[in-house]
Amino acid sequence: MEGRFGLMEGRFDSLEGRFDSMEGRFDSLEKSHKAMEKSHKAMESAQRTMSERLDSFERVQDKTLSKIAEMDSYLRDKTATKDELREAKSEIMNHIDGFAGNQRKFDAELAAANSRMDRFEGRP
């Protein structure tokens, strides 16, 4: 009888070891889940930042296009002197240069955000 109890006790000890192992695995999964939640929050923050920057870029683009349309309308409605045409051309070129500069900045910020996202996701 005592041999059976010893055998059962050994099995219970084995089961207890298995439960301890499972508990360790659950703890590890919980830590991984928390890390993924943290990465997810960081990615959401980066996404909001990029969305805000894109909205800002679109507002600048809309203003620039509106100004170009106004200048075009002005030039079509009135006869302009050579000096007036040169001045309008200069303003248009300045706006286009500003627009191109904003585009380069946006591309650089997008590349930086993509790089951050890759780091958060653990991609090389």
GIMO-V375941 format. One record per residue. N is the residue number from 1. RES is the residue in one small letter. OMEGA is omega in degrees with one decimal (999 if undefined). Layout:
# GIMO-V375941
N RES OMEGA
N RES OMEGA
This chain:
# GIMO-V375941
1 m -179.0
2 e 177.6
3 g 178.5
4 r 178.9
5 f 176.9
6 g 178.1
7 l 178.1
8 m 178.6
9 e 176.6
10 g 178.4
11 r 176.9
12 f 176.8
13 d 178.0
14 s 177.8
15 l 178.9
16 e 176.5
17 g 178.4
18 r 177.5
19 f 177.4
20 d 178.6
21 s 178.7
22 m 179.1
23 e 176.6
24 g 178.4
25 r 177.9
26 f 176.9
27 d 178.8
28 s 178.0
29 l 179.4
30 e 178.1
31 k 178.9
32 s 179.3
33 h 179.2
34 k 179.0
35 a 178.9
36 m 176.6
37 e 179.3
38 k 177.7
39 s 179.2
40 h 178.8
41 k 178.9
42 a 179.0
43 m 177.2
44 e 178.3
45 s 178.6
46 a 179.0
47 q 177.9
48 r 179.6
49 t 179.5
50 m 178.6
51 s 178.1
52 e 179.6
53 r 178.0
54 l 177.2
55 d 178.6
56 s 178.6
57 f 179.9
58 e 177.2
59 r 178.4
60 v 179.5
61 q 179.5
62 d 178.9
63 k -179.1
64 t 179.7
65 l 177.5
66 s 178.6
67 k 178.1
68 i 178.6
69 a 177.7
70 e -179.9
71 m 178.6
72 d 179.3
73 s 179.2
74 y -177.3
75 l 179.9
76 r -175.8
77 d -174.9
78 k 172.4
79 t -175.5
80 a 174.1
81 t 179.9
82 k 178.8
83 d 178.7
84 e 177.8
85 l 177.8
86 r 179.5
87 e 179.3
88 a 179.2
89 k 178.9
90 s 178.4
91 e 179.5
92 i -179.7
93 m 177.5
94 n 179.0
95 h 179.1
96 i 177.1
97 d 177.6
98 g 178.8
99 f 179.5
100 a 176.9
101 g 177.4
102 n 179.3
103 q 179.0
104 r 178.8
105 k 179.9
106 f 179.3
107 d 179.3
108 a 179.0
109 e 177.8
110 l 178.8
111 a 178.5
112 a 179.5
113 a 177.2
114 n 177.8
115 s 177.7
116 r 179.9
117 m 178.7
118 d 177.4
119 r 179.1
120 f -178.3
121 e 177.0
122 g 178.0
123 r 178.0
124 p 999
